Amino acid sequence: MSIKLRELIRSIRACKTAAEERAVIARECALIRTAFKEDDNQFRHRNVAKLLFIHMMGYPTHFGQMECLKLIASSKFPEKRVGYLGLTQLLDENTEVLMLVTNSIKNDMSADNQYVNGLALCALGNIASPEMCRALAREVEKLMSATNPYIRKKAALCAMRIVKKVDEIEDKFNKGIGPLLEDRNHGVLLSGCCLLTALLELNRDYVADFRRHIPALVRALRNMVTSGYSNAAEYDIAGITDPFLQAKILRLLRLLGTGSVEASDEMNDILAQVATNTEGTKNTGNAILYECVLTIMSIEAESGLRVLGINILGRFLLSRDNNIRYVALATLQRVVNVDLKAVQRHRTTIIDCLKDSDISIRKRALDVAYALVNEENIKKMIKELLNQLLVADTDFKEDLCSRICMAVEKYSPDRRWQLDTLIKVMCLGGNFVKEQQREKFCKVVASTPELHSYTVIKLYFNMRESLTQEALVHVGVWCLGEFGDHLISGRAVGPDNQPIHVAPADVLDLLQDVVRKPPNPEKAALTHALVAAALVKLVTRCPTEFDRIRKTLRKFECSLHVDLQQRACEFLELLEPDWDSTRAGILDRMPVSEKDVAGADGRAVGDSSIHEVLPSATGARPDGRASGGQGGGDLLDLLDDGPPAPVQPASSPVAARGGGGGGGGDLLDLLDAGPVAPSAPGPAAAAQSPADMGLLDIFGGAGAAPAAPSAAAQDLQPVVAFEKAGLKIILNLRREADASISILARFQNGTEAAMTNFIFEAAVPKYVRLAIQPATGQVLPPRSDAVSQSMSAVNTTNGEKPLLMKLRIGYVLNGTPVQELGQVGFPAGM
């Protein structure tokens, strides 16, 4: 005979090893099987009880399922109770033998004993299959109207199971829900709330029909909140009257009040009463307040009530319990779109949560902080987040960087501020900025021609300070390759109104430093690939460093990384003389997609002048020349009228290419004086933005008074500006209504060979303002005048002083670089 349950538990606990435990279980299971085969009715309930314990231990007990059905059919209550317990534990709704017990459950639901009724209802509510629900739904409906509250409560819970399992009879219990919600017994009322909540969550169409029960729910909730409630002592938990029922009613009111102003008005008073009278010092009170806040923010509540709810969440944030703070942050994230201004009042507390030692609190606070960002507070919020990035843990920096980048991309007031902020992020946490964000940064830079010069200069000097941040190095290397001509041109001015001079050699030194010390040694091949691409692009931007670039690229030929090795070989092939005529086009700037251009047009550019003090920006060389070969910063003093104002080149997404030394290295000193400011040639023309003036107007020529407008536009006699060695430049002149002179320079190539890497540069006196657009191309086809370039000049002296222009032309003809100088004398009165 098998032992008692208590002895089995004692023997299992006495086992010292898992093997001993398995032996005890196997021996006892064998004895139980033998008893089942002998049909031992005396100890059947004891054996099933032992099987339940063995099932809890994780051992198979399927052989006892039929014995549970036999116990349920017994007339003795102790055996029936163990049978139903075994039924709910050893079987589930997918078990085939479960259908055999349907008739027994139906009989027990009709029994005179309330506890037998309760056992049947519990079993049906736990493991009923859809077939059983259809077969027994009528009996459950009858029991919902029973006089015994114990049976009504269990019948309501069983009905909730039926509603979830069978869709076609979900409205079968609608008539019986009303009396349950008006019942004075808390158990019945709680069960009725659960049933109605489940029904409304499954089918929102019933909400309007059940809104008539809101007064009964409000009355029940007010009775529990009122201090003089007669049954308060019976249901009191930590000073709160039946918090479980209060939470259920609040949740049900949330479903009934959503989208209805009238229903919400009926709830406003009781919700305010619950929010103000509930004590939040213990978890029971906090649970009620939490449900109350969710209800307030879900219904059409008054603005003052919503503020009260959000203030409750603000108090939660000050709690020492991390669980309460986490719940508050999660709730704030859900309600921030309902009342943003009210949540904004707790912004400081939310930001402080970013410093919490618990990573889950920090991440949830970051989600809320990101949700608070909008066009009005973007600068303040990003400043706070950048301060947190400075001291954040390594595990948290990636999420923080990602959120900052997303907020800046969505709400930045202008492109200048967007680029500045992203550069700060890359300086502080560049190793945690994702590839996707780096690509977006490069697209923003490429689609904003007005900020090409500003961005590449800022990235260059930030890289000189530190090469430890991967994102900063990667985007910086890319920008140096694409827009390096802006960096070495010397046209940009710093905060002291002095030109910023960077030599091509300095740029190559920086790139070699990146090769020697990549920010992430594990991704050195990727960094080297970016450097190789930048180097080959600098061939046309820094032609004076041609040999050094070739030498650096040769180091990558033997790389163990196949992709880098292949890139280096292909780039070196481009440097061969056979590619001289097409190299400039191949190494042109990366084109910008129409989508990116459209996105850039939709947002202001912002100021492009450089306000920060850049280190070593104007350092002099030992030979007395400024870094980059610029001679002292003064342009040619034409006709003793002071230094001329430089041209204001219109930025273009296509890189300025240097041919024959133009556009890179030391600019030619016209008549041994200062350098001219070259144009930014390119095949595509872009409109000149006023934002360029602060960065490119080195000598403040834009401050002069404009000439008085003339009566009407007038075409003037063309001027031959230059003619030598087969190259002829004709300037077509037109006086506009505003007294400015529109100049269309047309370049004629009279030779039989193409002129490549064509550069046209101009310098004018200080009293003349000159704006020069990019050329339509940099390759002059033989026997053709297809390439042209537009300029606009304003003589601020109204013709009292002559309009003069110094020219420098550079091109490559048959592989030989050519540089020429010229001077243009315009008709008097211009």
VENJOLIN-V745464 format. One record per residue. N is the residue number from 1. RES is the residue in one letter. SS is DSSP state (helix for helix, strand for strand, loop for the rest). Layout:
n:N res:RES ss:SS
n:N res:RES ss:SS
//
This chain:
n:1 res:M ss:loop
n:2 res:S ss:loop
n:3 res:I ss:loop
n:4 res:K ss:loop
n:5 res:L ss:helix
n:6 res:R ss:helix
n:7 res:E ss:helix
n:8 res:L ss:helix
n:9 res:I ss:helix
n:10 res:R ss:helix
n:11 res:S ss:helix
n:12 res:I ss:helix
n:13 res:R ss:helix
n:14 res:A ss:loop
n:15 res:C ss:loop
n:16 res:K ss:loop
n:17 res:T ss:loop
n:18 res:A ss:helix
n:19 res:A ss:helix
n:20 res:E ss:helix
n:21 res:E ss:helix
n:22 res:R ss:helix
n:23 res:A ss:helix
n:24 res:V ss:helix
n:25 res:I ss:helix
n:26 res:A ss:helix
n:27 res:R ss:helix
n:28 res:E ss:helix
n:29 res:C ss:helix
n:30 res:A ss:helix
n:31 res:L ss:helix
n:32 res:I ss:helix
n:33 res:R ss:helix
n:34 res:T ss:helix
n:35 res:A ss:helix
n:36 res:F ss:helix
n:37 res:K ss:helix
n:38 res:E ss:loop
n:39 res:D ss:loop
n:40 res:D ss:loop
n:41 res:N ss:loop
n:42 res:Q ss:loop
n:43 res:F ss:loop
n:44 res:R ss:helix
n:45 res:H ss:helix
n:46 res:R ss:helix
n:47 res:N ss:helix
n:48 res:V ss:helix
n:49 res:A ss:helix
n:50 res:K ss:helix
n:51 res:L ss:helix
n:52 res:L ss:helix
n:53 res:F ss:helix
n:54 res:I ss:helix
n:55 res:H ss:helix
n:56 res:M ss:helix
n:57 res:M ss:loop
n:58 res:G ss:loop
n:59 res:Y ss:loop
n:60 res:P ss:loop
n:61 res:T ss:loop
n:62 res:H ss:helix
n:63 res:F ss:helix
n:64 res:G ss:helix
n:65 res:Q ss:helix
n:66 res:M ss:helix
n:67 res:E ss:helix
n:68 res:C ss:helix
n:69 res:L ss:helix
n:70 res:K ss:helix
n:71 res:L ss:helix
n:72 res:I ss:helix
n:73 res:A ss:loop
n:74 res:S ss:loop
n:75 res:S ss:loop
n:76 res:K ss:loop
n:77 res:F ss:helix
n:78 res:P ss:helix
n:79 res:E ss:helix
n:80 res:K ss:helix
n:81 res:R ss:helix
n:82 res:V ss:helix
n:83 res:G ss:helix
n:84 res:Y ss:helix
n:85 res:L ss:helix
n:86 res:G ss:helix
n:87 res:L ss:helix
n:88 res:T ss:helix
n:89 res:Q ss:helix
n:90 res:L ss:helix
n:91 res:L ss:loop
n:92 res:D ss:loop
n:93 res:E ss:loop
n:94 res:N ss:loop
n:95 res:T ss:loop
n:96 res:E ss:helix
n:97 res:V ss:helix
n:98 res:L ss:helix
n:99 res:M ss:helix
n:100 res:L ss:helix
n:101 res:V ss:helix
n:102 res:T ss:helix
n:103 res:N ss:helix
n:104 res:S ss:helix
n:105 res:I ss:helix
n:106 res:K ss:helix
n:107 res:N ss:helix
n:108 res:D ss:helix
n:109 res:M ss:helix
n:110 res:S ss:loop
n:111 res:A ss:loop
n:112 res:D ss:loop
n:113 res:N ss:loop
n:114 res:Q ss:helix
n:115 res:Y ss:helix
n:116 res:V ss:helix
n:117 res:N ss:helix
n:118 res:G ss:helix
n:119 res:L ss:helix
n:120 res:A ss:helix
n:121 res:L ss:helix
n:122 res:C ss:helix
n:123 res:A ss:helix
n:124 res:L ss:helix
n:125 res:G ss:helix
n:126 res:N ss:helix
n:127 res:I ss:helix
n:128 res:A ss:loop
n:129 res:S ss:loop
n:130 res:P ss:helix
n:131 res:E ss:helix
n:132 res:M ss:helix
n:133 res:C ss:helix
n:134 res:R ss:helix
n:135 res:A ss:helix
n:136 res:L ss:helix
n:137 res:A ss:helix
n:138 res:R ss:helix
n:139 res:E ss:helix
n:140 res:V ss:helix
n:141 res:E ss:helix
n:142 res:K ss:helix
n:143 res:L ss:helix
n:144 res:M ss:loop
n:145 res:S ss:loop
n:146 res:A ss:loop
n:147 res:T ss:loop
n:148 res:N ss:loop
n:149 res:P ss:helix
n:150 res:Y ss:helix
n:151 res:I ss:helix
n:152 res:R ss:helix
n:153 res:K ss:helix
n:154 res:K ss:helix
n:155 res:A ss:helix
n:156 res:A ss:helix
n:157 res:L ss:helix
n:158 res:C ss:helix
n:159 res:A ss:helix
n:160 res:M ss:helix
n:161 res:R ss:helix
n:162 res:I ss:helix
n:163 res:V ss:helix
n:164 res:K ss:helix
n:165 res:K ss:helix
n:166 res:V ss:loop
n:167 res:D ss:loop
n:168 res:E ss:loop
n:169 res:I ss:loop
n:170 res:E ss:helix
n:171 res:D ss:helix
n:172 res:K ss:helix
n:173 res:F ss:helix
n:174 res:N ss:helix
n:175 res:K ss:helix
n:176 res:G ss:helix
n:177 res:I ss:helix
n:178 res:G ss:helix
n:179 res:P ss:helix
n:180 res:L ss:helix
n:181 res:L ss:helix
n:182 res:E ss:loop
n:183 res:D ss:loop
n:184 res:R ss:loop
n:185 res:N ss:loop
n:186 res:H ss:helix
n:187 res:G ss:helix
n:188 res:V ss:helix
n:189 res:L ss:helix
n:190 res:L ss:helix
n:191 res:S ss:helix
n:192 res:G ss:helix
n:193 res:C ss:helix
n:194 res:C ss:helix
n:195 res:L ss:helix
n:196 res:L ss:helix
n:197 res:T ss:helix
n:198 res:A ss:helix
n:199 res:L ss:helix
n:200 res:L ss:helix
n:201 res:E ss:helix
n:202 res:L ss:helix
n:203 res:N ss:loop
n:204 res:R ss:helix
n:205 res:D ss:helix
n:206 res:Y ss:helix
n:207 res:V ss:helix
n:208 res:A ss:helix
n:209 res:D ss:helix
n:210 res:F ss:helix
n:211 res:R ss:helix
n:212 res:R ss:helix
n:213 res:H ss:helix
n:214 res:I ss:helix
n:215 res:P ss:helix
n:216 res:A ss:helix
n:217 res:L ss:helix
n:218 res:V ss:helix
n:219 res:R ss:helix
n:220 res:A ss:helix
n:221 res:L ss:helix
n:222 res:R ss:helix
n:223 res:N ss:helix
n:224 res:M ss:helix
n:225 res:V ss:helix
n:226 res:T ss:loop
n:227 res:S ss:loop
n:228 res:G ss:loop
n:229 res:Y ss:loop
n:230 res:S ss:loop
n:231 res:N ss:loop
n:232 res:A ss:helix
n:233 res:A ss:helix
n:234 res:E ss:helix
n:235 res:Y ss:helix
n:236 res:D ss:strand
n:237 res:I ss:strand
n:238 res:A ss:loop
n:239 res:G ss:loop
n:240 res:I ss:strand
n:241 res:T ss:strand
n:242 res:D ss:loop
n:243 res:P ss:helix
n:244 res:F ss:helix
n:245 res:L ss:helix
n:246 res:Q ss:helix
n:247 res:A ss:helix
n:248 res:K ss:helix
n:249 res:I ss:helix
n:250 res:L ss:helix
n:251 res:R ss:helix
n:252 res:L ss:helix
n:253 res:L ss:helix
n:254 res:R ss:helix
n:255 res:L ss:helix
n:256 res:L ss:helix
n:257 res:G ss:helix
n:258 res:T ss:loop
n:259 res:G ss:loop
n:260 res:S ss:loop
n:261 res:V ss:helix
n:262 res:E ss:helix
n:263 res:A ss:helix
n:264 res:S ss:helix
n:265 res:D ss:helix
n:266 res:E ss:helix
n:267 res:M ss:helix
n:268 res:N ss:helix
n:269 res:D ss:helix
n:270 res:I ss:helix
n:271 res:L ss:helix
n:272 res:A ss:helix
n:273 res:Q ss:helix
n:274 res:V ss:helix
n:275 res:A ss:helix
n:276 res:T ss:helix
n:277 res:N ss:helix
n:278 res:T ss:loop
n:279 res:E ss:loop
n:280 res:G ss:loop
n:281 res:T ss:loop
n:282 res:K ss:loop
n:283 res:N ss:helix
n:284 res:T ss:helix
n:285 res:G ss:helix
n:286 res:N ss:helix
n:287 res:A ss:helix
n:288 res:I ss:helix
n:289 res:L ss:helix
n:290 res:Y ss:helix
n:291 res:E ss:helix
n:292 res:C ss:helix
n:293 res:V ss:helix
n:294 res:L ss:helix
n:295 res:T ss:helix
n:296 res:I ss:helix
n:297 res:M ss:helix
n:298 res:S ss:helix
n:299 res:I ss:loop
n:300 res:E ss:loop
n:301 res:A ss:loop
n:302 res:E ss:loop
n:303 res:S ss:helix
n:304 res:G ss:helix
n:305 res:L ss:helix
n:306 res:R ss:helix
n:307 res:V ss:helix
n:308 res:L ss:helix
n:309 res:G ss:helix
n:310 res:I ss:helix
n:311 res:N ss:helix
n:312 res:I ss:helix
n:313 res:L ss:helix
n:314 res:G ss:helix
n:315 res:R ss:helix
n:316 res:F ss:helix
n:317 res:L ss:helix
n:318 res:L ss:loop
n:319 res:S ss:loop
n:320 res:R ss:loop
n:321 res:D ss:loop
n:322 res:N ss:helix
n:323 res:N ss:helix
n:324 res:I ss:helix
n:325 res:R ss:helix
n:326 res:Y ss:helix
n:327 res:V ss:helix
n:328 res:A ss:helix
n:329 res:L ss:helix
n:330 res:A ss:helix
n:331 res:T ss:helix
n:332 res:L ss:helix
n:333 res:Q ss:helix
n:334 res:R ss:helix
n:335 res:V ss:helix
n:336 res:V ss:loop
n:337 res:N ss:loop
n:338 res:V ss:loop
n:339 res:D ss:loop
n:340 res:L ss:helix
n:341 res:K ss:helix
n:342 res:A ss:helix
n:343 res:V ss:helix
n:344 res:Q ss:helix
n:345 res:R ss:loop
n:346 res:H ss:loop
n:347 res:R ss:helix
n:348 res:T ss:helix
n:349 res:T ss:helix
n:350 res:I ss:helix
n:351 res:I ss:helix
n:352 res:D ss:helix
n:353 res:C ss:helix
n:354 res:L ss:helix
n:355 res:K ss:helix
n:356 res:D ss:loop
n:357 res:S ss:loop
n:358 res:D ss:loop
n:359 res:I ss:helix
n:360 res:S ss:helix
n:361 res:I ss:helix
n:362 res:R ss:helix
n:363 res:K ss:helix
n:364 res:R ss:helix
n:365 res:A ss:helix
n:366 res:L ss:helix
n:367 res:D ss:helix
n:368 res:V ss:helix
n:369 res:A ss:helix
n:370 res:Y ss:helix
n:371 res:A ss:helix
n:372 res:L ss:helix
n:373 res:V ss:loop
n:374 res:N ss:loop
n:375 res:E ss:loop
n:376 res:E ss:loop
n:377 res:N ss:loop
n:378 res:I ss:helix
n:379 res:K ss:helix
n:380 res:K ss:helix
n:381 res:M ss:helix
n:382 res:I ss:helix
n:383 res:K ss:helix
n:384 res:E ss:helix
n:385 res:L ss:helix
n:386 res:L ss:helix
n:387 res:N ss:helix
n:388 res:Q ss:helix
n:389 res:L ss:helix
n:390 res:L ss:helix
n:391 res:V ss:helix
n:392 res:A ss:loop
n:393 res:D ss:loop
n:394 res:T ss:helix
n:395 res:D ss:helix
n:396 res:F ss:helix
n:397 res:K ss:helix
n:398 res:E ss:helix
n:399 res:D ss:helix
n:400 res:L ss:helix
n:401 res:C ss:helix
n:402 res:S ss:helix
n:403 res:R ss:helix
n:404 res:I ss:helix
n:405 res:C ss:helix
n:406 res:M ss:helix
n:407 res:A ss:helix
n:408 res:V ss:helix
n:409 res:E ss:helix
n:410 res:K ss:helix
n:411 res:Y ss:helix
n:412 res:S ss:loop
n:413 res:P ss:loop
n:414 res:D ss:strand
n:415 res:R ss:helix
n:416 res:R ss:helix
n:417 res:W ss:helix
n:418 res:Q ss:helix
n:419 res:L ss:helix
n:420 res:D ss:helix
n:421 res:T ss:helix
n:422 res:L ss:helix
n:423 res:I ss:helix
n:424 res:K ss:helix
n:425 res:V ss:helix
n:426 res:M ss:helix
n:427 res:C ss:helix
n:428 res:L ss:helix
n:429 res:G ss:helix
n:430 res:G ss:helix
n:431 res:N ss:helix
n:432 res:F ss:helix
n:433 res:V ss:loop
n:434 res:K ss:loop
n:435 res:E ss:helix
n:436 res:Q ss:helix
n:437 res:Q ss:helix
n:438 res:R ss:helix
n:439 res:E ss:helix
n:440 res:K ss:helix
n:441 res:F ss:helix
n:442 res:C ss:helix
n:443 res:K ss:helix
n:444 res:V ss:helix
n:445 res:V ss:helix
n:446 res:A ss:helix
n:447 res:S ss:loop
n:448 res:T ss:loop
n:449 res:P ss:helix
n:450 res:E ss:helix
n:451 res:L ss:helix
n:452 res:H ss:helix
n:453 res:S ss:helix
n:454 res:Y ss:helix
n:455 res:T ss:helix
n:456 res:V ss:helix
n:457 res:I ss:helix
n:458 res:K ss:helix
n:459 res:L ss:helix
n:460 res:Y ss:helix
n:461 res:F ss:helix
n:462 res:N ss:helix
n:463 res:M ss:helix
n:464 res:R ss:helix
n:465 res:E ss:helix
n:466 res:S ss:loop
n:467 res:L ss:loop
n:468 res:T ss:loop
n:469 res:Q ss:loop
n:470 res:E ss:helix
n:471 res:A ss:helix
n:472 res:L ss:helix
n:473 res:V ss:helix
n:474 res:H ss:helix
n:475 res:V ss:helix
n:476 res:G ss:helix
n:477 res:V ss:helix
n:478 res:W ss:helix
n:479 res:C ss:helix
n:480 res:L ss:helix
n:481 res:G ss:helix
n:482 res:E ss:helix
n:483 res:F ss:helix
n:484 res:G ss:helix
n:485 res:D ss:helix
n:486 res:H ss:helix
n:487 res:L ss:helix
n:488 res:I ss:helix
n:489 res:S ss:loop
n:490 res:G ss:loop
n:491 res:R ss:loop
n:492 res:A ss:loop
n:493 res:V ss:strand
n:494 res:G ss:loop
n:495 res:P ss:loop
n:496 res:D ss:loop
n:497 res:N ss:loop
n:498 res:Q ss:loop
n:499 res:P ss:strand
n:500 res:I ss:loop
n:501 res:H ss:loop
n:502 res:V ss:loop
n:503 res:A ss:loop
n:504 res:P ss:helix
n:505 res:A ss:helix
n:506 res:D ss:helix
n:507 res:V ss:helix
n:508 res:L ss:helix
n:509 res:D ss:helix
n:510 res:L ss:helix
n:511 res:L ss:helix
n:512 res:Q ss:helix
n:513 res:D ss:helix
n:514 res:V ss:helix
n:515 res:V ss:helix
n:516 res:R ss:helix
n:517 res:K ss:loop
n:518 res:P ss:loop
n:519 res:P ss:loop
n:520 res:N ss:loop
n:521 res:P ss:helix
n:522 res:E ss:helix
n:523 res:K ss:helix
n:524 res:A ss:helix
n:525 res:A ss:helix
n:526 res:L ss:helix
n:527 res:T ss:helix
n:528 res:H ss:helix
n:529 res:A ss:helix
n:530 res:L ss:helix
n:531 res:V ss:helix
n:532 res:A ss:helix
n:533 res:A ss:helix
n:534 res:A ss:helix
n:535 res:L ss:helix
n:536 res:V ss:helix
n:537 res:K ss:helix
n:538 res:L ss:helix
n:539 res:V ss:helix
n:540 res:T ss:helix
n:541 res:R ss:helix
n:542 res:C ss:loop
n:543 res:P ss:helix
n:544 res:T ss:helix
n:545 res:E ss:helix
n:546 res:F ss:helix
n:547 res:D ss:helix
n:548 res:R ss:helix
n:549 res:I ss:helix
n:550 res:R ss:helix
n:551 res:K ss:helix
n:552 res:T ss:helix
n:553 res:L ss:helix
n:554 res:R ss:helix
n:555 res:K ss:loop
n:556 res:F ss:loop
n:557 res:E ss:loop
n:558 res:C ss:loop
n:559 res:S ss:loop
n:560 res:L ss:loop
n:561 res:H ss:loop
n:562 res:V ss:helix
n:563 res:D ss:helix
n:564 res:L ss:helix
n:565 res:Q ss:helix
n:566 res:Q ss:helix
n:567 res:R ss:helix
n:568 res:A ss:helix
n:569 res:C ss:helix
n:570 res:E ss:helix
n:571 res:F ss:helix
n:572 res:L ss:helix
n:573 res:E ss:helix
n:574 res:L ss:helix
n:575 res:L ss:loop
n:576 res:E ss:loop
n:577 res:P ss:helix
n:578 res:D ss:helix
n:579 res:W ss:helix
n:580 res:D ss:loop
n:581 res:S ss:loop
n:582 res:T ss:loop
n:583 res:R ss:helix
n:584 res:A ss:helix
n:585 res:G ss:helix
n:586 res:I ss:helix
n:587 res:L ss:loop
n:588 res:D ss:loop
n:589 res:R ss:loop
n:590 res:M ss:loop
n:591 res:P ss:loop
n:592 res:V ss:loop
n:593 res:S ss:loop
n:594 res:E ss:helix
n:595 res:K ss:helix
n:596 res:D ss:helix
n:597 res:V ss:helix
n:598 res:A ss:helix
n:599 res:G ss:helix
n:600 res:A ss:helix
n:601 res:D ss:helix
n:602 res:G ss:loop
n:603 res:R ss:loop
n:604 res:A ss:strand
n:605 res:V ss:loop
n:606 res:G ss:loop
n:607 res:D ss:loop
n:608 res:S ss:loop
n:609 res:S ss:loop
n:610 res:I ss:loop
n:611 res:H ss:loop
n:612 res:E ss:loop
n:613 res:V ss:loop
n:614 res:L ss:loop
n:615 res:P ss:loop
n:616 res:S ss:loop
n:617 res:A ss:loop
n:618 res:T ss:loop
n:619 res:G ss:loop
n:620 res:A ss:strand
n:621 res:R ss:loop
n:622 res:P ss:loop
n:623 res:D ss:loop
n:624 res:G ss:loop
n:625 res:R ss:loop
n:626 res:A ss:strand
n:627 res:S ss:loop
n:628 res:G ss:loop
n:629 res:G ss:loop
n:630 res:Q ss:loop
n:631 res:G ss:loop
n:632 res:G ss:loop
n:633 res:G ss:loop
n:634 res:D ss:loop
n:635 res:L ss:loop
n:636 res:L ss:loop
n:637 res:D ss:strand
n:638 res:L ss:helix
n:639 res:L ss:helix
n:640 res:D ss:helix
n:641 res:D ss:loop
n:642 res:G ss:loop
n:643 res:P ss:strand
n:644 res:P ss:loop
n:645 res:A ss:loop
n:646 res:P ss:loop
n:647 res:V ss:loop
n:648 res:Q ss:strand
n:649 res:P ss:strand
n:650 res:A ss:loop
n:651 res:S ss:loop
n:652 res:S ss:loop
n:653 res:P ss:loop
n:654 res:V ss:loop
n:655 res:A ss:loop
n:656 res:A ss:loop
n:657 res:R ss:loop
n:658 res:G ss:loop
n:659 res:G ss:loop
n:660 res:G ss:loop
n:661 res:G ss:loop
n:662 res:G ss:loop
n:663 res:G ss:loop
n:664 res:G ss:loop
n:665 res:G ss:loop
n:666 res:D ss:loop
n:667 res:L ss:loop
n:668 res:L ss:loop
n:669 res:D ss:strand
n:670 res:L ss:helix
n:671 res:L ss:helix
n:672 res:D ss:helix
n:673 res:A ss:loop
n:674 res:G ss:loop
n:675 res:P ss:strand
n:676 res:V ss:loop
n:677 res:A ss:loop
n:678 res:P ss:strand
n:679 res:S ss:loop
n:680 res:A ss:loop
n:681 res:P ss:loop
n:682 res:G ss:loop
n:683 res:P ss:loop
n:684 res:A ss:loop
n:685 res:A ss:loop
n:686 res:A ss:loop
n:687 res:A ss:loop
n:688 res:Q ss:loop
n:689 res:S ss:loop
n:690 res:P ss:loop
n:691 res:A ss:loop
n:692 res:D ss:helix
n:693 res:M ss:helix
n:694 res:G ss:helix
n:695 res:L ss:helix
n:696 res:L ss:helix
n:697 res:D ss:loop
n:698 res:I ss:loop
n:699 res:F ss:loop
n:700 res:G ss:loop
n:701 res:G ss:helix
n:702 res:A ss:helix
n:703 res:G ss:helix
n:704 res:A ss:loop
n:705 res:A ss:loop
n:706 res:P ss:loop
n:707 res:A ss:loop
n:708 res:A ss:loop
n:709 res:P ss:loop
n:710 res:S ss:loop
n:711 res:A ss:loop
n:712 res:A ss:loop
n:713 res:A ss:loop
n:714 res:Q ss:strand
n:715 res:D ss:strand
n:716 res:L ss:loop
n:717 res:Q ss:loop
n:718 res:P ss:loop
n:719 res:V ss:strand
n:720 res:V ss:strand
n:721 res:A ss:strand
n:722 res:F ss:strand
n:723 res:E ss:strand
n:724 res:K ss:strand
n:725 res:A ss:loop
n:726 res:G ss:loop
n:727 res:L ss:strand
n:728 res:K ss:strand
n:729 res:I ss:strand
n:730 res:I ss:strand
n:731 res:L ss:strand
n:732 res:N ss:strand
n:733 res:L ss:strand
n:734 res:R ss:strand
n:735 res:R ss:strand
n:736 res:E ss:loop
n:737 res:A ss:loop
n:738 res:D ss:loop
n:739 res:A ss:loop
n:740 res:S ss:loop
n:741 res:I ss:strand
n:742 res:S ss:strand
n:743 res:I ss:strand
n:744 res:L ss:strand
n:745 res:A ss:strand
n:746 res:R ss:strand
n:747 res:F ss:strand
n:748 res:Q ss:strand
n:749 res:N ss:strand
n:750 res:G ss:loop
n:751 res:T ss:loop
n:752 res:E ss:loop
n:753 res:A ss:loop
n:754 res:A ss:loop
n:755 res:M ss:strand
n:756 res:T ss:strand
n:757 res:N ss:strand
n:758 res:F ss:strand
n:759 res:I ss:strand
n:760 res:F ss:strand
n:761 res:E ss:strand
n:762 res:A ss:strand
n:763 res:A ss:strand
n:764 res:V ss:loop
n:765 res:P ss:loop
n:766 res:K ss:loop
n:767 res:Y ss:loop
n:768 res:V ss:strand
n:769 res:R ss:strand
n:770 res:L ss:strand
n:771 res:A ss:strand
n:772 res:I ss:strand
n:773 res:Q ss:loop
n:774 res:P ss:loop
n:775 res:A ss:loop
n:776 res:T ss:loop
n:777 res:G ss:loop
n:778 res:Q ss:loop
n:779 res:V ss:loop
n:780 res:L ss:strand
n:781 res:P ss:loop
n:782 res:P ss:loop
n:783 res:R ss:loop
n:784 res:S ss:strand
n:785 res:D ss:strand
n:786 res:A ss:strand
n:787 res:V ss:strand
n:788 res:S ss:strand
n:789 res:Q ss:strand
n:790 res:S ss:strand
n:791 res:M ss:strand
n:792 res:S ss:strand
n:793 res:A ss:strand
n:794 res:V ss:strand
n:795 res:N ss:strand
n:796 res:T ss:loop
n:797 res:T ss:loop
n:798 res:N ss:loop
n:799 res:G ss:loop
n:800 res:E ss:loop
n:801 res:K ss:loop
n:802 res:P ss:loop
n:803 res:L ss:loop
n:804 res:L ss:strand
n:805 res:M ss:strand
n:806 res:K ss:strand
n:807 res:L ss:strand
n:808 res:R ss:strand
n:809 res:I ss:strand
n:810 res:G ss:strand
n:811 res:Y ss:strand
n:812 res:V ss:strand
n:813 res:L ss:strand
n:814 res:N ss:loop
n:815 res:G ss:loop
n:816 res:T ss:strand
n:817 res:P ss:strand
n:818 res:V ss:strand
n:819 res:Q ss:strand
n:820 res:E ss:strand
n:821 res:L ss:strand
n:822 res:G ss:strand
n:823 res:Q ss:strand
n:824 res:V ss:strand
n:825 res:G ss:strand
n:826 res:F ss:loop
n:827 res:P ss:loop
n:828 res:A ss:loop
n:829 res:G ss:loop
n:830 res:M ss:loop
//
